[in-house]
Each structure stands twice: as structure tokens, then as C-alpha cells.
């Protein structure tokens, strides 16, 4: 049984129970009300009402009305005592008889065909009685015995009337059931159809077609589920595209050093090159490049798996930045790049891994050494900011285009691919820096330097 059939069956059971319950209750209520009406408006009841009104008009109160009624024909029938008395009639009630009570306007019992004159009648029960009026004013009520009325035998016309009411209830219930089932079927289909679309799209994606998307219908929870599914499919597609691009990039990065290494070794093996340091050095440089690339890929793999190990210790980051900056000063100076350190005298202590933060700074300054032309300047600044420490590396070089800023931390991304490979960059340094900062609950970003150039800034919580 599929979901559509299950929901339709559930609706059918609920609707059937509701219709049957309403039909039974309405039928029983109709029977009770009709019997009550029959008891209340028979000739006997009307005659008693006239007698009671006449008594009140003559005496001005209900005093001693019980004594007078005791001798009135049709008043005491003994139904509740199990004896049939006089006064039974066949108008709408066969040969059954029943008892009455008379109450005043305050609800006090002033007469009872069984002689029970105790108790107070509720306003709800009074409202179901026959009002006794004198000159337009209500002087009391004539109440039939409700229990006795339920057991009366109706005559043929009354029975036929109730049968017609029962038939109307049955047909009305059947029509209501069919109409409700039609609405339930349409409603169920509106729920199941989007789920079928989601299932089809999921099967298509499972088959390898990541372009499949579910159709979004309406604004309900299923529509939100379809939106979430489409977002997941888009993420999968982007992840697959990134995986394919990364595989191609890795192959491309490996091809050049391996080709150089192979050519050098073949030349040495064939005797074209002598095994001198000058001839072996290019091959050794390519081995170092491959080793650096493999280590970078390993770091990224650990970060992706959430297994990037850190050894956080209380760290005075100002001293670390100074040491790393000084270590790069000579390399930058060889390219004609001036380095300026502007570190605040006292920075907050941060909890960080010394080696990993050193790696972040090495990656940033290493990029500066590779890409900046001679004559430029690099400013390293450190200051307390937003409950932590912000380190800024800003240069006044050519910078990058606005569209390139969001991609600086993507893997293997380069603004100038050929120049990066020529200088040995893998295109992974800033991607690794981002993962390291995220593992420290920090962040890193890039922006344009006012006046020209590029600024890379990272923040660590204190």
C-alpha cells in the first residue's frame, strides 16, 4: 500500500466515523425532541394547561393546586410507579401515558402527578416546558416527565415522519461522505505529488545526474523540503565540480615537476648531463616542490576531515609576528620589497597553536615574496580588536581585481597561474590558512588596500 492509499484510507475512516457519529446523534436527538414535542402539545397537555391557567386566574397563586389537580381527569396516571392510569390518548403517542409537573416562574415545583413536591427545576429544563400565560404574562410552566416521554409509543404518522428523517440523515451522510472523500483525494494528491517529484529527483541524482531538481509547489513544509533538497543538490553539484577541478589541478601541479624531474634523470642516465651539483640541483628543487605540494594536500585533507591537530597554548602573538616578519625580511629585501612592522606594544594573550599560526604568516608573506614586484612595501600591523587580536598584512602592489577577492582562499586559485607555477606556488597557502584560522575559532579575509594594493587580515579570539 503506497502513501496515497494509506492517507486516503485514513481520511475515509475519519470521515466515516464522523458521519456515522453525527447521523446517530442527530437521529437520537430528533427522536427525543419529537417525542418531547408530542408529549408537550397533545390534547391532554393543552387541557391541563387551560385548567392550570383558570386555577391561577381564580386564586391568584399556586397554593393548593396539587389538591385540586388530584381530582382532575388525566392528571395522575401513575407511570413512574409502573401503573397505567387514565388519560392516555392516541394522538401522536399511541396508548402510552406520562406524568407532569407544574413549576412557578422561580422554578419551584407546585404540583406533581406523582405527588413529589420537593426540589428546584433548572432553567434549562424549564425552557423545555410549556409556558402557562395569563394576560400575556408567564405564571408558570407545565413540564412532562422526560423519562416517561422517552418510552412512549408513537402512532403511524409520527413513525413515518421519523422514518423520513432517518432516511434523509442516511442519504445526507452518504453524500457528505462521498463529497468529503473527493476533497480528501484531491488534498492527498496535492501532498503526495510533490513527494513523488522529490523521489524522482533523488533517483536521478543517485544515478549520477546532478542537474536534477525537484519542482517547488506552494509555500508549505513540503515546498520548503523541496527547496532544501534543491539546495543540497546544488551543493553536491558544486562539490563534485570542485572535486573534478581539484583532481585536474593536482594532476596539473604534479605534471610540471615530474616532467622536469624525469627529463633531468633521463639526461643523467643517458650521459647527456654529468652528475654534477649544477645538473642535479634542478631535479632536487622539483622534489622539494613535490614534497611541499604533498604536505599541503595532507594538511587540507586533515582539515576537511576535522582532524587538523592543534596544540593551543597561551600565546603572546605580537612576539610571534615580529619573529616571522624578521625571518622574511631578507627574502623580501632581495626582491626589493620593504617590510615594516607596526605591532602594538601589548596585545592580549590568545590561545593558539604556535606552529600553525606561524604557518599562516609564512603562507601570507610567502605569497607577498612571490607575487609583489620590486619597489613595493609590506606593512604588518597587530592590534587588539573586537575581543581578540587582528593581524594585518597590507601591501601597495598591483593588487587584484574586485571579482578575484572572494576566490583568494579557494584551492589552486591563481590570479596569474603561469607566474605562480614558475615561482613554485601550489595555490594552497591561503586555503590552508583559512582552515587553520577556522580551527582556532578565528577568521581570515582579504580586501583592497586604500590607495592600491592588497590587504590580508586575520583575527583570533583572546
C-alpha positions as CSV (number, residue, x, y, z in Angstrom):
1,X,0.0,0.0,0.0
2,X,1.5,3.3,-1.1
3,X,1.4,6.6,0.7
4,X,-1.6,7.9,-1.3
5,X,-3.7,4.8,-0.5
6,X,-2.7,5.0,3.2
7,X,-3.7,8.6,3.5
8,X,-6.9,8.1,1.6
9,X,-7.8,5.1,3.8
10,X,-7.1,7.2,6.9
11,X,-9.3,10.0,5.7
12,X,-12.0,7.5,4.8
13,X,-12.0,6.1,8.3
14,X,-12.1,9.5,10.0
15,X,-14.8,10.8,7.7
16,X,-16.9,7.6,8.1
17,X,-16.6,7.8,11.9
18,X,-17.6,11.5,11.9
19,X,-20.5,11.0,9.5
20,X,-21.9,7.9,11.4
21,X,-21.4,9.7,14.8
22,X,-23.3,12.8,13.6
23,X,-26.1,10.8,11.9
24,X,-26.6,8.7,15.1
25,X,-26.5,11.6,17.4
26,X,-28.8,13.7,15.2
27,X,-31.2,10.8,14.8
28,X,-31.4,10.2,18.5
29,X,-31.8,13.8,19.3
30,X,-34.5,14.2,16.6
31,X,-36.4,11.2,18.2
32,X,-36.1,12.7,21.7
33,X,-37.2,16.1,20.6
34,X,-40.1,14.8,18.6
35,X,-41.3,12.7,21.5
36,X,-40.9,15.7,23.8
37,X,-42.9,17.8,21.4
38,X,-45.6,15.1,21.1
39,X,-46.0,15.0,24.8
40,X,-46.0,18.7,25.2
41,X,-48.6,19.6,22.6
42,X,-51.2,16.7,23.0
43,X,-54.8,17.5,23.8
44,X,-54.2,16.2,27.3
45,X,-51.4,18.7,27.9
46,X,-53.3,21.6,26.4
47,X,-56.4,20.7,28.5
48,X,-54.2,20.6,31.7
49,X,-52.7,23.9,30.7
50,X,-56.1,25.5,30.4
51,X,-57.1,24.1,33.8
52,X,-54.0,25.4,35.4
53,X,-54.4,28.9,34.0
54,X,-58.0,29.0,35.1
55,X,-57.0,27.9,38.6
56,X,-54.3,30.7,38.8
57,X,-56.8,33.3,37.5
58,X,-59.3,32.3,40.2
59,X,-56.9,32.0,43.1
60,X,-54.0,34.4,42.2
61,X,-51.4,31.9,43.2
62,X,-50.5,28.2,43.0
63,X,-51.4,27.4,46.6
64,X,-53.3,24.1,47.0
65,X,-53.1,23.5,43.2
66,X,-51.8,19.9,43.9
67,X,-55.1,19.1,45.9
68,X,-57.3,20.4,43.1
69,X,-55.4,18.6,40.3
70,X,-55.5,15.4,42.2
71,X,-59.2,15.2,41.2
72,X,-58.7,16.4,37.6
73,X,-59.1,13.8,34.9
74,X,-55.9,13.0,33.0
75,X,-53.6,14.4,35.7
76,X,-52.4,11.4,37.7
77,X,-51.6,8.3,35.6
78,X,-49.0,6.5,37.8
79,X,-46.5,6.0,35.0
80,X,-43.4,6.3,37.2
81,X,-44.9,3.8,39.7
82,X,-45.4,1.3,36.8
83,X,-49.2,1.5,36.7
84,X,-51.1,2.8,33.7
85,X,-53.7,5.3,34.8
86,X,-56.3,7.3,33.0
87,X,-55.8,9.9,30.4
88,X,-53.8,8.0,27.8
89,X,-54.5,9.2,24.2
90,X,-53.6,8.2,20.7
91,X,-52.8,11.5,19.1
92,X,-49.1,11.1,18.2
93,X,-48.4,8.8,21.2
94,X,-50.3,5.5,20.8
95,X,-51.9,4.4,24.1
96,X,-49.0,5.4,26.3
97,X,-49.4,7.8,29.3
98,X,-47.0,10.0,31.1
99,X,-46.7,12.3,34.1
100,X,-46.5,16.0,34.5
101,X,-45.1,18.6,36.9
102,X,-46.1,22.2,37.4
103,X,-43.5,24.8,38.4
104,X,-43.8,28.5,39.2
105,X,-41.7,31.2,37.5
106,X,-38.9,30.7,40.1
107,X,-38.6,27.0,39.2
108,X,-40.2,25.6,42.4
109,X,-42.4,22.5,41.9
110,X,-46.0,23.4,42.9
111,X,-47.7,20.3,41.5
112,X,-46.6,16.8,40.5
113,X,-48.8,14.0,39.2
114,X,-46.8,11.6,41.5
115,X,-47.2,13.9,44.5
116,X,-43.5,14.8,44.8
117,X,-43.4,18.5,45.6
118,X,-39.7,18.8,46.5
119,X,-36.8,20.2,44.5
120,X,-35.9,23.0,42.2
121,X,-36.1,22.8,38.4
122,X,-33.2,24.2,36.4
123,X,-33.7,27.0,33.9
124,X,-32.5,24.6,31.1
125,X,-35.4,22.1,31.9
126,X,-37.9,25.0,32.4
127,X,-37.1,26.2,28.9
128,X,-38.3,22.8,27.6
129,X,-41.7,23.1,29.3
130,X,-45.0,24.5,28.1
131,X,-45.3,28.1,29.3
132,X,-48.5,28.9,31.2
133,X,-49.6,32.5,30.4
134,X,-52.2,34.8,31.8
135,X,-53.0,38.1,30.1
136,X,-49.6,37.9,28.4
137,X,-47.6,37.1,31.5
138,X,-45.9,33.8,32.2
139,X,-47.2,32.4,35.5
140,X,-45.6,29.0,35.4
141,X,-44.7,26.0,33.3
142,X,-46.1,22.6,32.6
143,X,-43.3,20.0,32.4
144,X,-43.7,16.5,31.1
145,X,-41.8,13.6,32.6
146,X,-38.7,13.3,30.4
147,X,-38.0,9.7,31.2
148,X,-41.6,8.8,30.5
149,X,-41.6,10.7,27.3
150,X,-38.7,8.6,26.0
151,X,-40.7,5.4,26.3
152,X,-43.9,6.5,24.5
153,X,-45.1,4.6,21.5
154,X,-45.6,6.9,18.5
155,X,-48.6,6.5,16.1
156,X,-48.2,5.7,12.4
157,X,-48.0,9.3,11.1
158,X,-45.3,10.2,13.7
159,X,-43.4,7.0,12.9
160,X,-43.5,7.7,9.2
161,X,-42.2,11.2,9.8
162,X,-39.3,10.0,11.9
163,X,-38.5,7.3,9.2
164,X,-38.3,10.0,6.6
165,X,-35.9,12.0,8.8
166,X,-33.8,8.9,9.3
167,X,-33.7,8.3,5.5
168,X,-32.7,11.9,5.0
169,X,-29.9,11.5,7.5
170,X,-28.6,8.4,5.8
171,X,-28.6,9.9,2.3
172,X,-27.2,13.2,3.6
173,X,-24.4,11.2,5.4
174,X,-23.7,9.2,2.3
175,X,-23.5,12.4,0.1
176,X,-21.3,14.1,2.7
177,X,-19.0,11.0,2.9
178,X,-18.6,11.0,-0.9
179,X,-18.0,14.7,-1.1
180,X,-15.5,14.6,1.7
181,X,-13.7,11.7,0.1
182,X,-13.4,13.6,-3.2
183,X,-11.9,16.6,-1.3
184,X,-9.7,14.2,0.7
185,X,-8.5,12.6,-2.6
186,X,-7.6,15.9,-4.1
187,X,-5.9,17.1,-0.9
188,X,-4.0,13.8,-0.6
189,X,-2.8,14.1,-4.2
190,X,-1.6,17.6,-3.5
191,X,0.6,16.2,-0.7
192,X,1.8,13.0,-2.5
193,X,2.6,14.6,-5.9
194,X,5.4,16.8,-4.6
195,X,6.8,13.8,-2.7
196,X,6.8,11.8,-5.9
197,X,8.7,14.6,-7.6
198,X,11.3,14.6,-4.8
199,X,11.6,10.9,-5.1
200,X,12.2,11.1,-8.8
201,X,14.7,13.8,-8.4
202,X,16.5,11.8,-5.8
203,X,16.7,8.8,-8.0
204,X,18.0,10.9,-10.9
205,X,20.8,12.3,-8.7
206,X,21.6,8.9,-7.3
207,X,22.0,7.8,-10.9
208,X,24.7,10.4,-11.4
209,X,22.8,13.3,-12.9
210,X,23.4,16.2,-10.5
211,X,21.5,18.6,-12.7
212,X,18.2,17.2,-11.5
213,X,16.0,19.4,-9.3
214,X,12.6,19.0,-7.6
215,X,9.7,21.1,-8.6
216,X,8.7,23.6,-5.9
217,X,4.9,23.9,-5.4
218,X,3.4,26.4,-3.0
219,X,4.8,27.6,0.3
220,X,4.1,24.8,2.7
221,X,6.5,22.4,4.5
222,X,6.9,20.1,1.5
223,X,7.8,23.2,-0.6
224,X,10.4,24.1,2.0
225,X,11.6,20.5,1.8
226,X,11.9,20.7,-2.0
227,X,13.9,24.0,-1.6
228,X,16.2,22.3,0.9
229,X,16.6,19.3,-1.4
230,X,17.5,21.6,-4.3
231,X,20.0,23.4,-2.2
232,X,21.5,20.1,-1.2
233,X,21.6,19.0,-4.9
234,X,23.3,22.3,-5.8
235,X,25.9,21.8,-3.0
236,X,26.6,18.2,-4.3
237,X,27.0,19.5,-7.8
238,X,29.4,22.2,-6.7
239,X,31.3,19.7,-4.5
240,X,31.6,17.3,-7.5
241,X,32.7,20.2,-9.7
242,X,35.2,21.2,-7.1
243,X,36.4,17.6,-6.8
244,X,36.9,17.3,-10.5
245,X,38.6,20.7,-10.7
246,X,40.9,19.8,-7.7
247,X,41.8,16.5,-9.3
248,X,42.7,18.3,-12.6
249,X,44.6,20.9,-10.6
250,X,46.6,18.3,-8.7
251,X,47.4,16.4,-11.9
252,X,48.5,19.7,-13.5
253,X,50.6,20.7,-10.5
254,X,52.3,17.3,-10.5
255,X,52.9,17.2,-14.2
256,X,55.5,20.0,-14.5
257,X,57.8,19.0,-11.6
258,X,57.6,15.3,-12.6
259,X,58.3,16.2,-16.3
260,X,61.4,18.3,-15.2
261,X,62.5,15.6,-12.8
262,X,62.1,12.8,-15.4
263,X,63.9,14.8,-18.1
264,X,66.8,15.6,-15.8
265,X,67.2,12.0,-14.6
266,X,66.9,10.6,-18.2
267,X,69.6,13.1,-19.3
268,X,71.8,12.0,-16.4
269,X,71.2,8.3,-17.1
270,X,71.9,8.7,-20.9
271,X,75.1,10.6,-20.1
272,X,73.9,13.8,-21.7
273,X,74.4,15.5,-18.3
274,X,77.3,15.0,-16.0
275,X,76.2,14.1,-12.4
276,X,77.3,17.5,-11.1
277,X,75.6,19.6,-8.5
278,X,74.6,22.1,-11.1
279,X,72.8,19.4,-13.1
280,X,71.3,17.6,-10.1
281,X,70.0,20.8,-8.4
282,X,67.0,21.4,-10.7
283,X,65.8,17.8,-10.0
284,X,66.3,18.4,-6.3
285,X,64.3,21.6,-6.5
286,X,61.4,19.8,-8.1
287,X,61.5,17.1,-5.4
288,X,61.2,19.8,-2.8
289,X,58.2,21.3,-4.8
290,X,56.5,17.9,-4.9
291,X,57.1,17.4,-1.2
292,X,55.7,20.8,-0.3
293,X,52.6,20.1,-2.5
294,X,52.0,16.7,-0.9
295,X,52.3,18.2,2.6
296,X,49.9,21.0,1.7
297,X,47.4,18.4,0.4
298,X,47.8,16.4,3.5
299,X,47.1,19.4,5.7
300,X,43.9,20.2,3.7
301,X,42.8,16.6,3.9
302,X,43.1,16.6,7.7
303,X,41.2,19.9,7.8
304,X,38.4,18.6,5.7
305,X,38.1,15.5,7.9
306,X,38.1,17.7,11.0
307,X,41.3,16.1,12.2
308,X,43.6,19.0,11.9
309,X,45.5,18.7,15.2
310,X,46.2,21.8,17.2
311,X,48.3,22.3,20.3
312,X,46.8,25.5,21.7
313,X,48.8,27.3,24.3
314,X,48.7,30.8,25.8
315,X,50.5,32.9,23.1
316,X,51.8,36.4,23.0
317,X,51.1,36.8,19.3
318,X,53.0,40.1,19.0
319,X,56.3,38.4,19.6
320,X,55.5,35.6,17.1
321,X,54.6,38.1,14.4
322,X,57.8,40.0,14.9
323,X,59.9,36.8,14.7
324,X,58.2,35.6,11.5
325,X,58.4,39.1,9.9
326,X,62.1,39.4,10.6
327,X,62.6,35.9,9.2
328,X,61.1,37.0,5.9
329,X,62.8,40.4,5.8
330,X,65.9,39.3,4.0
331,X,64.0,37.3,1.3
332,X,61.7,40.3,0.7
333,X,64.7,42.7,0.5
334,X,66.3,40.5,-2.2
335,X,63.3,41.3,-4.4
336,X,63.3,45.0,-3.5
337,X,60.3,44.8,-1.1
338,X,60.5,46.8,2.1
339,X,59.0,45.3,5.2
340,X,57.5,47.5,8.0
341,X,56.4,46.0,11.4
342,X,53.8,48.0,13.3
343,X,52.9,45.8,16.3
344,X,51.2,47.3,19.3
345,X,53.3,47.2,22.5
346,X,51.0,45.0,24.4
347,X,48.5,42.7,22.8
348,X,46.0,40.4,24.5
349,X,47.1,36.8,25.1
350,X,45.5,34.3,22.8
351,X,45.1,30.6,22.9
352,X,46.7,29.3,19.7
353,X,49.0,26.7,18.2
354,X,52.3,28.4,17.7
355,X,53.4,26.3,14.7
356,X,50.1,26.7,12.9
357,X,49.9,30.4,13.3
358,X,53.5,30.6,12.1
359,X,52.4,28.6,9.1
360,X,49.6,31.1,8.4
361,X,52.0,34.1,8.5
362,X,54.6,32.2,6.4
363,X,51.9,31.5,3.7
364,X,50.8,35.1,3.6
365,X,54.3,36.5,3.5
366,X,55.4,33.8,1.1
367,X,52.8,34.9,-1.4
368,X,54.0,38.5,-1.0
369,X,57.5,37.4,-1.8
370,X,56.4,35.5,-4.9
371,X,53.9,37.9,-6.4
372,X,54.9,41.5,-5.4
373,X,57.2,43.4,-7.8
374,X,60.3,45.3,-6.6
375,X,59.8,48.7,-5.1
376,X,56.7,47.8,-3.1
377,X,56.2,47.9,0.6
378,X,54.6,45.4,3.0
379,X,53.2,46.6,6.4
380,X,52.5,44.1,9.1
381,X,50.2,45.5,11.8
382,X,48.9,44.0,15.0
383,X,46.3,45.4,17.4
384,X,43.6,44.4,19.8
385,X,40.2,44.4,18.1
386,X,36.7,43.1,19.0
387,X,37.7,41.0,22.0
388,X,40.7,39.5,20.2
389,X,43.8,40.3,18.2
390,X,43.8,41.4,14.5
391,X,46.9,40.9,12.3
392,X,47.0,42.8,9.0
393,X,49.4,42.2,6.2
394,X,49.0,45.1,3.7
395,X,51.0,46.0,0.5
396,X,50.9,48.8,-2.0
397,X,51.4,46.5,-5.0
398,X,49.2,46.0,-8.1
399,X,46.6,44.2,-6.0
400,X,43.8,42.0,-7.6
401,X,40.5,42.7,-9.3
402,X,37.4,43.0,-7.1
403,X,35.9,39.8,-8.6
404,X,39.1,37.9,-7.5
405,X,38.9,38.8,-3.8
406,X,36.3,36.1,-2.9
407,X,38.5,33.5,-4.7
408,X,41.8,34.2,-3.0
409,X,41.2,31.4,-0.4
410,X,40.0,28.8,-2.9
411,X,42.2,25.8,-3.6
412,X,44.6,26.1,-6.6
413,X,43.2,29.5,-7.5
414,X,45.6,32.0,-9.0
415,X,45.2,35.4,-10.5
416,X,48.2,34.6,-12.7
417,X,48.5,30.8,-13.0
418,X,51.7,30.8,-15.1
419,X,53.6,33.1,-12.9
420,X,52.6,31.1,-9.8
421,X,53.8,27.8,-11.1
422,X,57.0,29.4,-12.3
423,X,57.8,30.6,-8.8
424,X,56.8,27.3,-7.2
425,X,53.5,28.2,-5.6
426,X,50.9,25.5,-5.2
427,X,47.8,27.8,-4.8
428,X,47.0,26.2,-1.5
429,X,48.6,28.5,1.0
430,X,45.7,30.8,1.7
431,X,43.2,27.8,1.7
432,X,45.3,26.2,4.4
433,X,45.5,29.5,6.3
434,X,41.7,29.7,6.3
435,X,41.2,26.2,7.7
436,X,43.8,26.9,10.4
437,X,42.1,30.1,11.5
438,X,38.7,28.4,11.5
439,X,40.0,25.6,13.7
440,X,41.1,28.4,16.1
441,X,37.5,29.9,16.0
442,X,39.0,32.8,14.1
443,X,38.6,34.1,10.6
444,X,40.6,35.5,7.7
445,X,39.7,37.7,4.8
446,X,41.1,39.9,2.0
447,X,40.3,43.4,0.9
448,X,41.8,46.2,-1.2
449,X,44.4,48.4,0.4
450,X,43.3,52.1,0.3
451,X,45.4,53.7,-2.4
452,X,46.1,50.4,-4.1
453,X,47.3,47.0,-3.2
454,X,46.0,44.0,-1.3
455,X,45.4,43.5,2.4
456,X,45.1,40.1,4.1
457,X,43.8,40.2,7.6
458,X,43.1,37.6,10.2
459,X,41.5,37.7,13.7
460,X,42.0,35.4,16.7
461,X,39.8,35.5,19.8
462,X,41.6,36.2,23.1
